[in-house]
Amino acid sequence: MNVLSKRFAKIKEHFEKEAAVFDKLFFKVVPRYQEMMEAIIEAIPFPKQDKLKIIDLGCGTGNLTQKLIGAYPNAYVTCIDMAENMLKMAKAKLKRKPNVSFWLGDIRNFDYSGKYDVIVASMVLHHIDKKDKVRFYRKLYNTLSKGGVFYVMDIFLSPGNYLQKLYIDKWKIFMKTNGLPKKEVDNMIARHQREDRPVIFEDELSIMRKAGFTHVDVILKHYNFIVYGVRRIRLK
Ligand SMILES: C[S@@+](CC[C@H](N)C(=O)[O-])C[C@H]1O[C@@H](n2cnc3c(N)ncnc32)[C@H](O)[C@@H]1O
């Protein structure tokens, strides 16, 4: 793996430590996590028996890949993550699946010279700095086959202070209602504000356009959590 910046080394360290309890925690942290993953699967425009080539960016413990393989049993999924322990959990979860492979490293450094029908990214792209996104998304655009789709689920900022505050308040309520102690909720928010690089959704759309993606649309939105994506319609 290439040398990670200090910020990414810190993020990696967190996920290495958190891997064993990630699943238990994440369902309590991300509102409508299941529903959002299902929205991604349901928006895939290909027949269920197709031998799709799929990339799961920042696959973590493999939750989305597990759903993808469930819906598309003949698909071939490449799971990418920079945290070894997250990949270990994913491997354990997907151990009987010969059509899943794993790549340890930064999603920006994968060899995107092949062609893929589906690229998914669940709760990972907020880690990428805004200044690096166009270049990275262009690689994703170029690796998509004609008719291929790029679907994302992630956290965003509101352009206005009032809604931004509302979103954070709603997020805290969700976590508390799901049993996270106040201290953990506060830690989660502090970590998000310190480590993550969410952007305003309008800026994300503009980045996507600059990278070549047109017709990007929102599939589902829950306050600051958004599922969105696009189908590549042109080859150039
Ligand atoms: C919040 S978790 C989400 C995991 C999974 N996609 C899910 O929805 O359950 C983010 C994952 O992205 C990985 N990650 C973050 N930045 C990355 C990068 N630049 N390259 C590869 N993996 C990255 C982390 O190691 C972590 O496993």
The ligand as an ORCA input file, in Angstrom:
! r2SCAN-3c Opt
* xyz 0 1
  C     -17.749      4.068      7.572
  S     -16.951      2.659      6.920
  C     -18.178      2.063      5.774
  C     -17.965      0.623      5.407
  C     -18.973      0.019      4.439
  N     -18.897      0.627      3.140
  C     -20.356      0.094      4.995
  O     -21.159      0.913      4.519
  O     -20.663     -0.670      5.905
  C     -15.743      3.381      5.863
  C     -14.734      2.377      5.323
  O     -13.986      3.017      4.309
  C     -12.618      2.704      4.463
  N     -11.864      3.808      3.867
  C     -11.889      5.109      4.192
  N     -11.110      5.819      3.363
  C     -10.563      4.935      2.500
  C      -9.663      5.050      1.400
  N      -9.182      6.224      1.017
  N      -9.323      3.942      0.735
  C      -9.803      2.720      1.113
  N     -10.660      2.549      2.139
  C     -11.042      3.652      2.814
  C     -12.426      2.516      5.950
  O     -11.305      1.721      6.226
  C     -13.741      1.877      6.359
  O     -13.677      0.481      6.277
*
